[in-house]
Amino acid sequence: MNTEEPKAPSYSEGRLKLAEEVLTWREVDGEIVVLDRRSWMYMGVNGSGVLLWKEIIVGAPRPQLVERLCAAYEIDEEVARRDVDAFLEMLSSHNLLVEDGTA
């Protein structure tokens, strides 16, 4: 059984960027609708994910995402950190996220 704390993702401090060259997205009724043109798979992002998506679009680094989530939802920094990491991991697992312009 592994009792170590999970390591922070490699995108912990760098500016974040979406893989815009393969994505088409729109905001519709408060939700972000994303189409990955490589696989023609689509997904919806709602709630706090919309706020995070918009921050990533402008190149916000992870610490700024945590700050914005804390301010917008008045939540504890640790909770915000976990939520941000989960969102970034979801984007990364679908190859939708790049750091500092590199794949």
C-alpha positions as CSV (number, residue, x, y, z in Angstrom):
1,M,0.0,0.0,0.0
2,N,1.4,3.4,-1.0
3,T,1.1,6.0,1.7
4,E,3.0,8.8,0.0
5,E,1.3,12.0,-0.9
6,P,0.6,12.3,-4.6
7,K,3.2,14.5,-6.3
8,A,2.1,17.8,-7.7
9,P,1.7,17.6,-11.5
10,S,4.6,18.9,-13.6
11,Y,2.5,22.0,-14.6
12,S,2.6,23.2,-11.0
13,E,4.2,26.6,-11.7
14,G,4.4,27.2,-15.5
15,R,2.0,29.1,-17.6
16,L,-0.8,26.8,-18.9
17,K,-2.1,26.6,-22.4
18,L,-4.8,24.6,-24.1
19,A,-3.9,22.6,-27.2
20,E,-5.9,25.2,-29.2
21,E,-4.6,23.9,-32.6
22,V,-6.8,20.8,-32.1
23,L,-9.7,22.3,-30.2
24,T,-12.9,24.0,-31.1
25,W,-14.8,25.4,-28.1
26,R,-17.7,27.7,-27.4
27,E,-19.5,28.9,-24.3
28,V,-23.1,28.0,-24.4
29,D,-25.5,28.8,-21.6
30,G,-22.8,29.0,-19.0
31,E,-21.1,25.8,-20.1
32,I,-18.0,25.4,-22.2
33,V,-18.5,22.9,-25.0
34,V,-15.3,21.5,-26.4
35,L,-14.6,19.4,-29.5
36,D,-11.3,17.7,-29.9
37,R,-10.8,17.6,-33.7
38,R,-8.3,14.8,-33.5
39,S,-10.8,12.3,-32.2
40,W,-14.1,14.1,-32.8
41,M,-14.9,13.6,-29.2
42,Y,-16.7,16.4,-27.4
43,M,-17.0,17.3,-23.7
44,G,-18.8,19.8,-21.6
45,V,-17.2,21.9,-18.8
46,N,-19.5,23.5,-16.3
47,G,-19.4,25.1,-12.8
48,S,-15.9,26.0,-11.6
49,G,-14.4,24.4,-14.7
50,V,-15.7,27.3,-16.7
51,L,-13.8,29.8,-14.6
52,L,-10.6,27.6,-14.8
53,W,-11.0,27.2,-18.5
54,K,-11.2,30.9,-19.1
55,E,-8.1,31.5,-16.9
56,I,-6.1,28.9,-18.8
57,I,-7.1,30.5,-22.1
58,V,-5.2,33.6,-21.1
59,G,-2.2,31.6,-19.9
60,A,-2.7,31.6,-16.1
61,P,-0.3,29.5,-14.1
62,R,-1.6,26.9,-11.6
63,P,-1.1,29.2,-8.5
64,Q,-3.3,31.9,-10.2
65,L,-6.0,29.2,-10.8
66,V,-6.0,28.3,-7.2
67,E,-6.3,32.0,-6.1
68,R,-9.2,32.6,-8.5
69,L,-11.0,29.5,-7.4
70,C,-10.6,30.6,-3.7
71,A,-11.9,34.1,-4.4
72,A,-14.8,33.0,-6.6
73,Y,-16.1,30.2,-4.4
74,E,-14.8,31.3,-1.0
75,I,-13.2,27.9,-0.4
76,D,-10.1,26.8,1.5
77,E,-6.8,26.9,-0.5
78,E,-6.2,23.2,0.0
79,V,-9.7,22.4,-1.5
80,A,-9.0,24.8,-4.4
81,R,-5.6,23.2,-5.0
82,R,-7.2,19.7,-5.2
83,D,-10.0,20.9,-7.5
84,V,-7.5,22.7,-9.8
85,D,-5.2,19.6,-9.9
86,A,-8.2,17.4,-10.7
87,F,-9.3,19.7,-13.5
88,L,-5.8,20.0,-15.0
89,E,-5.3,16.2,-14.7
90,M,-8.6,15.7,-16.6
91,L,-7.5,18.1,-19.4
92,S,-4.0,16.5,-19.5
93,S,-5.4,12.9,-19.6
94,H,-7.3,14.0,-22.8
95,N,-4.1,15.7,-24.2
96,L,-5.9,19.0,-24.2
97,L,-3.3,20.8,-22.1
98,V,0.3,22.0,-22.9
99,E,2.7,24.0,-20.8
100,D,4.7,26.9,-22.0
101,G,3.8,26.2,-25.6
102,T,5.3,22.7,-25.6
103,A,3.4,19.4,-26.1
